[in-house]
Amino acid sequence: MEKQGYIELIITGKKGILDVKSENYDIREIISDIQQVENLLFPGDKINRPLISYKLENGSVKHTFITSLQYIIGFTAILNQVVDIKSIDFLDYNTAKAIETFQETAIKKDLSYFIRTSQPNSNQMIIDKTTLFYRTEIVWADSEFYFYGKITNAGGKDKANVHLVVNELGTVIIQTPSRILEEMENNILYRYYGIRAIGKQNSETGEIDKSSLKFLDLIDYNTKYDEDYLKRLRKKAMGWLQNIKSEEWLNEIRGRFNA
């Protein structure tokens, strides 16, 4: 059986005059906490992540998330670094965003979050109204991207999007106006396309904020090798090259300089 470890998330504070505890902790708050912890552990593609089991206990509210020890060890190293340097600028977008979400809720609702793991060397991270776990805002800049891969999902009732499986990036979800999808004549599911999109990119690391991506254009492309097509291109290029006087062209490219 695979070795396991856990993340412990304890929440303390008040709801009015009452202490926060599992009996008065709303299901939406529980769902949000679960989503943030999943992003802490698996900031990238979550399709192939290992099982995460869960239990909720009093104390005041005590979440325990149990999963593969390998990922708990990795997160412990990240947690220790954040506690030591008191900065989240070096984190993946989803990991940093999860911590920012806890920070925003701590200030808004005057709650305290305590995060630690089952590893003996784990520091305890405290997020409350006195801490300032936010990324440096100037790090993220607007960028344009070209993604190529297989479309596995398209649509959505309220917020339409396209799911594109891209090598090395996993599943990229791109916000797409529903009218664009309605106007497409061909079925795009499970076919390979390119998508031009805009979004945020870390100006220091090059990391893409995959939650910010918005559709610009769909690019139909075929990865199949086409010998006839290449021959036509070569023939077209040969005709163009034959009309060039090589010496004059090279001089024009190089430029003329008097000694």
C-alpha positions as CSV (number, residue, x, y, z in Angstrom):
1,M,0.0,0.0,0.0
2,E,1.3,3.5,-0.9
3,K,2.6,5.5,2.0
4,Q,0.5,8.4,3.0
5,G,0.8,11.7,4.9
6,Y,-1.6,14.6,5.6
7,I,-2.1,18.3,5.6
8,E,-3.9,19.7,8.7
9,L,-5.8,23.0,8.3
10,I,-7.2,24.4,11.6
11,I,-9.5,27.4,11.6
12,T,-10.2,29.5,14.7
13,G,-12.2,32.7,15.3
14,K,-15.6,34.0,16.0
15,K,-19.0,34.0,14.3
16,G,-20.7,36.8,16.2
17,I,-20.4,35.9,19.8
18,L,-19.8,32.1,19.1
19,D,-16.6,30.4,18.5
20,V,-16.1,28.9,15.1
21,K,-16.7,25.2,15.1
22,S,-17.9,22.5,12.7
23,E,-21.5,22.9,13.8
24,N,-21.7,26.5,12.6
25,Y,-19.2,26.3,9.7
26,D,-21.1,26.5,6.4
27,I,-20.8,23.9,3.6
28,R,-19.7,26.7,1.2
29,E,-16.8,27.5,3.5
30,I,-15.9,23.8,3.6
31,I,-16.0,23.5,-0.2
32,S,-13.8,26.6,-0.5
33,D,-11.2,25.3,1.9
34,I,-11.1,21.9,0.1
35,Q,-10.6,23.7,-3.2
36,Q,-7.7,25.8,-1.8
37,V,-6.0,22.8,-0.3
38,E,-6.2,20.9,-3.6
39,N,-4.5,23.8,-5.3
40,L,-1.8,23.9,-2.6
41,L,-1.0,20.2,-3.2
42,F,-1.7,20.0,-7.0
43,P,-1.4,23.5,-8.6
44,G,-1.2,22.0,-12.1
45,D,-3.2,19.3,-13.9
46,K,-5.5,17.6,-11.4
47,I,-6.7,14.8,-13.7
48,N,-4.0,12.3,-12.8
49,R,-3.5,13.4,-9.2
50,P,-3.7,10.7,-6.5
51,L,-6.7,10.2,-4.2
52,I,-7.2,12.8,-1.4
53,S,-9.3,11.6,1.4
54,Y,-10.8,14.0,4.0
55,K,-12.2,14.3,7.5
56,L,-13.6,17.2,9.4
57,E,-13.2,17.5,13.2
58,N,-13.8,20.0,15.9
59,G,-10.9,22.0,17.1
60,S,-12.2,24.7,16.4
61,V,-12.7,23.6,12.8
62,K,-10.1,21.0,11.9
63,H,-9.6,19.8,8.3
64,T,-7.4,16.8,7.6
65,F,-6.4,16.0,4.0
66,I,-4.8,12.6,3.5
67,T,-2.9,11.7,0.3
68,S,0.4,10.3,-1.1
69,L,3.4,10.9,1.1
70,Q,5.4,12.0,-1.9
71,Y,3.2,15.1,-2.4
72,I,3.1,15.8,1.3
73,I,6.9,15.9,1.5
74,G,7.0,18.2,-1.5
75,F,4.4,20.6,0.0
76,T,6.2,20.6,3.3
77,A,9.3,22.0,1.6
78,I,7.2,24.7,0.0
79,L,5.4,25.5,3.3
80,N,8.8,25.8,5.2
81,Q,10.1,28.2,2.6
82,V,7.0,30.4,2.7
83,V,7.3,30.5,6.5
84,D,11.0,31.3,6.4
85,I,11.0,34.1,3.9
86,K,7.4,35.3,4.4
87,S,6.8,35.6,0.6
88,I,4.7,33.8,-1.9
89,D,6.1,35.4,-5.1
90,F,8.1,32.2,-5.9
91,L,5.1,29.9,-5.9
92,D,3.0,28.5,-8.8
93,Y,0.0,30.7,-9.6
94,N,-2.6,28.3,-8.1
95,T,-0.6,27.7,-5.0
96,A,-0.1,31.4,-4.4
97,K,-3.7,32.1,-5.2
98,A,-4.9,29.6,-2.6
99,I,-2.8,31.3,0.1
100,E,-4.1,34.7,-1.0
101,T,-7.7,33.4,-0.7
102,F,-7.1,32.3,2.9
103,Q,-5.5,35.7,3.6
104,E,-8.4,37.6,2.2
105,T,-10.9,35.5,4.2
106,A,-8.8,35.9,7.3
107,I,-9.0,39.7,7.0
108,K,-12.6,39.8,5.9
109,K,-14.0,37.5,8.6
110,D,-11.3,37.9,11.3
111,L,-10.4,34.2,11.2
112,S,-7.0,32.5,11.8
113,Y,-5.7,29.7,9.6
114,F,-3.1,27.2,10.8
115,I,-1.5,25.0,8.2
116,R,1.0,22.2,8.8
117,T,1.8,18.7,7.6
118,S,2.4,15.3,9.1
119,Q,6.2,15.6,8.4
120,P,8.3,16.0,11.5
121,N,10.2,18.9,10.0
122,S,7.0,20.8,9.0
123,N,6.7,24.4,10.1
124,Q,3.3,25.8,11.0
125,M,2.0,28.6,8.7
126,I,-0.3,31.1,10.4
127,I,-2.5,33.3,8.3
128,D,-4.6,35.9,10.1
129,K,-5.6,39.6,9.8
130,T,-2.0,40.7,10.8
131,T,-0.2,38.7,8.0
132,L,0.2,39.9,4.4
133,F,0.6,36.9,2.2
134,Y,0.1,38.5,-1.2
135,R,2.1,38.4,-4.4
136,T,3.9,41.4,-5.8
137,E,1.4,42.8,-8.2
138,I,3.9,44.0,-10.9
139,V,5.0,40.4,-11.5
140,W,2.0,39.5,-13.7
141,A,1.7,41.1,-17.2
142,D,-0.7,40.8,-20.1
143,S,0.5,38.4,-22.8
144,E,-0.6,36.6,-25.9
145,F,-0.2,32.8,-26.3
146,Y,-0.6,30.1,-29.0
147,F,-1.6,26.7,-27.6
148,Y,-1.8,23.5,-29.7
149,G,-3.5,20.3,-28.6
150,K,-6.6,18.2,-28.5
151,I,-10.0,19.7,-27.5
152,T,-11.7,17.5,-24.9
153,N,-14.5,19.7,-23.8
154,A,-16.3,22.9,-25.1
155,G,-19.3,24.8,-23.8
156,G,-20.8,25.6,-20.4
157,K,-24.1,26.9,-19.2
158,D,-23.0,30.1,-17.6
159,K,-19.3,30.6,-18.4
160,A,-18.4,28.9,-21.7
161,N,-14.9,27.6,-22.2
162,V,-12.8,25.2,-24.2
163,H,-10.6,22.5,-22.6
164,L,-7.4,21.9,-24.6
165,V,-4.9,19.2,-23.6
166,V,-1.4,20.6,-24.3
167,N,1.9,18.7,-24.0
168,E,3.8,19.8,-20.8
169,L,1.0,22.1,-19.7
170,G,-1.8,19.5,-19.2
171,T,-5.4,20.7,-19.6
172,V,-5.6,24.4,-20.5
173,I,-9.1,25.9,-19.9
174,I,-9.8,29.0,-22.1
175,Q,-12.7,31.3,-21.5
176,T,-14.6,31.4,-24.8
177,P,-17.7,33.5,-25.7
178,S,-20.7,31.1,-26.3
179,R,-21.5,32.8,-29.6
180,I,-18.1,31.6,-31.0
181,L,-18.9,28.0,-30.1
182,E,-22.4,28.4,-31.6
183,E,-21.0,29.7,-34.9
184,M,-18.6,26.8,-35.4
185,E,-19.7,24.6,-38.3
186,N,-17.6,21.6,-37.5
187,N,-17.5,19.4,-34.4
188,I,-14.2,20.4,-32.7
189,L,-14.3,17.8,-29.9
190,Y,-11.4,15.3,-29.7
191,R,-9.7,17.0,-32.6
192,Y,-6.4,18.8,-32.7
193,Y,-6.4,22.6,-33.0
194,G,-4.4,25.6,-32.2
195,I,-5.9,28.4,-30.0
196,R,-4.7,32.0,-29.8
197,A,-5.5,33.4,-26.4
198,I,-4.6,36.3,-24.1
199,G,-3.9,36.0,-20.4
200,K,-1.5,36.9,-17.6
201,Q,2.2,35.7,-17.5
202,N,4.8,36.0,-14.8
203,S,7.3,38.5,-16.1
204,E,10.1,36.9,-14.1
205,T,9.5,33.2,-14.4
206,G,7.4,33.0,-17.6
207,E,4.7,31.0,-15.8
208,I,1.2,31.3,-17.3
209,D,-1.8,32.1,-15.1
210,K,-4.1,29.5,-16.7
211,S,-7.2,30.9,-14.9
212,S,-6.9,34.2,-16.8
213,L,-6.9,32.8,-20.4
214,K,-9.4,34.2,-22.9
215,F,-10.1,33.0,-26.4
216,L,-9.0,35.1,-29.5
217,D,-8.9,32.7,-32.4
218,L,-9.2,29.0,-33.4
219,I,-6.4,27.7,-35.7
220,D,-7.1,24.6,-37.7
221,Y,-3.9,22.6,-38.3
222,N,-2.9,19.1,-39.4
223,T,0.2,17.4,-38.0
224,K,0.2,14.8,-40.8
225,Y,3.3,14.9,-43.0
226,D,2.2,16.0,-46.5
227,E,4.9,15.4,-49.2
228,D,2.9,16.9,-52.0
229,Y,2.3,20.1,-50.1
230,L,6.0,20.5,-49.4
231,K,6.8,19.9,-53.0
232,R,4.4,22.7,-54.0
233,L,6.1,25.0,-51.5
234,R,9.6,24.2,-52.8
235,K,8.5,24.7,-56.4
236,K,6.9,28.1,-55.6
237,A,10.1,29.1,-53.7
238,M,12.4,28.1,-56.6
239,G,10.5,30.4,-59.0
240,W,10.9,33.3,-56.6
241,L,14.6,32.6,-56.0
242,Q,15.4,32.4,-59.7
243,N,14.2,36.0,-60.2
244,I,16.7,37.3,-57.6
245,K,20.1,38.6,-58.7
246,S,22.1,37.1,-55.9
247,E,24.9,39.6,-55.7
248,E,22.7,42.7,-55.7
249,W,20.3,41.1,-53.2
250,L,23.1,40.2,-50.8
251,N,24.6,43.7,-51.0
252,E,21.1,45.1,-50.2
253,I,20.8,42.8,-47.2
254,R,24.3,43.5,-45.9
255,G,24.1,47.3,-46.6
256,R,26.9,49.3,-48.2
257,F,29.4,51.1,-46.0
258,N,32.2,53.3,-47.2
259,A,35.6,52.6,-45.7
